[in-house]
Amino acid sequence: MQVEYLIIGQGICGTWLSYYLKKTNKSFVVIDNNQLNSASRIAAGIINPVTGRRIVKTWMIDELLGFLVPAYKELGKELGTNVIEQKNLVDFHPTPQMKIAFDERVKEHAGFLSHPKDQQQYQQNFSYDFGFGEVDPCYVVNLKEILPVWRKKLLLNKQLLEENFEIEELNHSNDKVLYKNIKAEKIIFCDGINSSQNPFFKNLPFALNKGEVILIESADIPSTNIFKKGMMLTSIENGLYWIGSNYLWEFPDDKPTGQFRQQTESLLKNWLKVPFKIADHKASIRPANIERRPFVGFHPVYKNIGILNGMGTKGCSLAPFFAKQLTEHLVSGKEILPEADIKRFSKILMR
Ligand SMILES: Cc1cc2nc3c(=O)[nH]c(=O)nc-3n(C[C@H](O)[C@H](O)[C@H](O)COP(=O)(O)OP(=O)(O)OC[C@H]3O[C@@H](n4cnc5c(N)ncnc54)[C@H](O)[C@@H]3O)c2cc1C
């Protein structure tokens, strides 16, 4: 088989990269081992313009929002389903101090933050004593549709191989890569946390981060919004809700823990006034990094070995934008944004 690009991984990064390459009529094949707890398969799909305890605007969010909504709508058309929904975040203040902090931020980010007038609106569903603020706009991307539906399309077009990629089998020279019976001009790693073990990219400053989620069933939680009180709660399917997550920098493995389950169950019991049933508990590891900026572009020495990775907690916001940049770089030589281009790590990548 001969193609222009060999892509490793079909999480949110490999999905968007293959989508844009397809749109520009480039030939490619994706190898993906369908790892059930990959970050993209566990994520809620939330796009939130302000984050963190200090409620700050996220990196590049004004530019990203203008790009993301039409991009996901266009992808949805291609997949024949709606894949993005606006669900503003209802942020229940856990303490009076947090309410004051939110008030302060409302003045700074008036475009995104407000205190809705009707503060009793959710009293039937949730327990809360200190009111709530709203973050507008927030979105939820339907990863449960995007990943399998795009995969099916690729499989039908013989553009995806469902198998494990073994790096020992890769041969490369200046103008081509050879992997088993595949001959390609370039290889691009979209394999999430596995790139941190990859001989070409292991020197990038990955800082992997574990997160757990609980899925609950309930008939009485509104599906119109994302709700937050310590953790985020959002509907991901009719009657099924996602609640998470924690952020662990040190962890022995990628398995769900009893500690998280207990902590989340007790939070839910105190927070929800409506019946719910725990349906599942999952865990995954985010391909995060110290700088909180993506890893995009080609190796400074092995010019036909590239990467689209390092999306951390923001894969749904960053992957489409940087997959497009990488595609434009490949098609017309357009520069990748310097803060994301792995050129910034040339020295350590050459070691
Ligand atoms: C609990 C949790 C909640 C999150 N919530 C959100 C959220 O709400 N919003 C948001 O934007 N982000 C969220 N994230 C972060 C988001 O999940 C990641 O930023 C994003 O999924 C990373 O995508 P990726 O494509 O780089 O990697 P991955 O999703 O890990 O995809 C890598 C792919 O490569 C494949 N692969 C790996 N190695 C091989 C190999 N050797 N051979 C073949 N295939 C291989 C895997 O099967 C997988 O399909 C969350 C993460 C976690 C853990």
PDBQT file of the ligand as one rigid body, heavy atoms in Angstrom, charges set to zero:
ROOT
HETATM    1  C1  LIG A 401     -11.283  12.029  32.493  1.00  0.00    +0.000 C 
HETATM    2  C2  LIG A 401     -10.985  12.932  31.354  1.00  0.00    +0.000 A 
HETATM    3  C3  LIG A 401     -11.892  13.911  30.996  1.00  0.00    +0.000 A 
HETATM    4  C4  LIG A 401     -11.625  14.766  29.918  1.00  0.00    +0.000 A 
HETATM    5  N1  LIG A 401     -12.572  15.681  29.551  1.00  0.00    +0.000 NA
HETATM    6  C5  LIG A 401     -12.321  16.504  28.511  1.00  0.00    +0.000 A 
HETATM    7  C6  LIG A 401     -13.310  17.420  28.068  1.00  0.00    +0.000 A 
HETATM    8  O1  LIG A 401     -14.416  17.457  28.583  1.00  0.00    +0.000 OA
HETATM    9  N2  LIG A 401     -12.998  18.274  27.044  1.00  0.00    +0.000 N 
HETATM   10  C7  LIG A 401     -11.785  18.227  26.415  1.00  0.00    +0.000 A 
HETATM   11  O2  LIG A 401     -11.546  19.019  25.485  1.00  0.00    +0.000 OA
HETATM   12  N3  LIG A 401     -10.838  17.335  26.784  1.00  0.00    +0.000 NA
HETATM   13  C8  LIG A 401     -11.077  16.481  27.807  1.00  0.00    +0.000 A 
HETATM   14  N4  LIG A 401     -10.135  15.586  28.199  1.00  0.00    +0.000 N 
HETATM   15  C9  LIG A 401      -8.835  15.606  27.522  1.00  0.00    +0.000 C 
HETATM   16  C10 LIG A 401      -8.930  14.895  26.167  1.00  0.00    +0.000 C 
HETATM   17  O3  LIG A 401      -9.474  13.624  26.411  1.00  0.00    +0.000 OA
HETATM   18  C11 LIG A 401      -7.562  14.787  25.512  1.00  0.00    +0.000 C 
HETATM   19  O4  LIG A 401      -6.994  16.073  25.370  1.00  0.00    +0.000 OA
HETATM   20  C12 LIG A 401      -7.686  14.178  24.115  1.00  0.00    +0.000 C 
HETATM   21  O5  LIG A 401      -8.593  13.120  24.121  1.00  0.00    +0.000 OA
HETATM   22  C13 LIG A 401      -6.361  13.690  23.585  1.00  0.00    +0.000 C 
HETATM   23  O6  LIG A 401      -6.609  13.161  22.311  1.00  0.00    +0.000 OA
HETATM   24  P1  LIG A 401      -5.507  12.413  21.460  1.00  0.00    +0.000 P 
HETATM   25  O7  LIG A 401      -6.122  12.100  20.156  1.00  0.00    +0.000 OA
HETATM   26  O8  LIG A 401      -4.238  13.197  21.497  1.00  0.00    +0.000 OA
HETATM   27  O9  LIG A 401      -5.167  11.079  22.278  1.00  0.00    +0.000 OA
HETATM   28  P2  LIG A 401      -6.065   9.782  22.582  1.00  0.00    +0.000 P 
HETATM   29  O10 LIG A 401      -7.456  10.116  22.816  1.00  0.00    +0.000 OA
HETATM   30  O11 LIG A 401      -5.339   9.036  23.653  1.00  0.00    +0.000 OA
HETATM   31  O12 LIG A 401      -5.987   8.942  21.241  1.00  0.00    +0.000 OA
HETATM   32  C14 LIG A 401      -4.872   8.182  20.893  1.00  0.00    +0.000 C 
HETATM   33  C15 LIG A 401      -5.331   7.067  19.967  1.00  0.00    +0.000 C 
HETATM   34  O13 LIG A 401      -4.190   6.351  19.539  1.00  0.00    +0.000 OA
HETATM   35  C16 LIG A 401      -4.425   4.969  19.639  1.00  0.00    +0.000 C 
HETATM   36  N5  LIG A 401      -3.118   4.348  19.875  1.00  0.00    +0.000 N 
HETATM   37  C17 LIG A 401      -2.229   4.630  20.855  1.00  0.00    +0.000 A 
HETATM   38  N6  LIG A 401      -1.127   3.865  20.710  1.00  0.00    +0.000 NA
HETATM   39  C18 LIG A 401      -1.323   3.080  19.628  1.00  0.00    +0.000 A 
HETATM   40  C19 LIG A 401      -0.549   2.073  18.985  1.00  0.00    +0.000 A 
HETATM   41  N7  LIG A 401       0.647   1.706  19.417  1.00  0.00    +0.000 N 
HETATM   42  N8  LIG A 401      -1.070   1.468  17.906  1.00  0.00    +0.000 NA
HETATM   43  C20 LIG A 401      -2.281   1.804  17.430  1.00  0.00    +0.000 A 
HETATM   44  N9  LIG A 401      -3.050   2.762  18.005  1.00  0.00    +0.000 NA
HETATM   45  C21 LIG A 401      -2.579   3.390  19.072  1.00  0.00    +0.000 A 
HETATM   46  C22 LIG A 401      -5.419   4.803  20.798  1.00  0.00    +0.000 C 
HETATM   47  O14 LIG A 401      -6.199   3.646  20.656  1.00  0.00    +0.000 OA
HETATM   48  C23 LIG A 401      -6.263   6.073  20.635  1.00  0.00    +0.000 C 
HETATM   49  O15 LIG A 401      -7.367   5.837  19.791  1.00  0.00    +0.000 OA
HETATM   50  C24 LIG A 401     -10.393  14.671  29.230  1.00  0.00    +0.000 A 
HETATM   51  C25 LIG A 401      -9.495  13.665  29.578  1.00  0.00    +0.000 A 
HETATM   52  C26 LIG A 401      -9.796  12.795  30.617  1.00  0.00    +0.000 A 
HETATM   53  C27 LIG A 401      -8.822  11.700  30.960  1.00  0.00    +0.000 C 
ENDROOT
TORSDOF 0
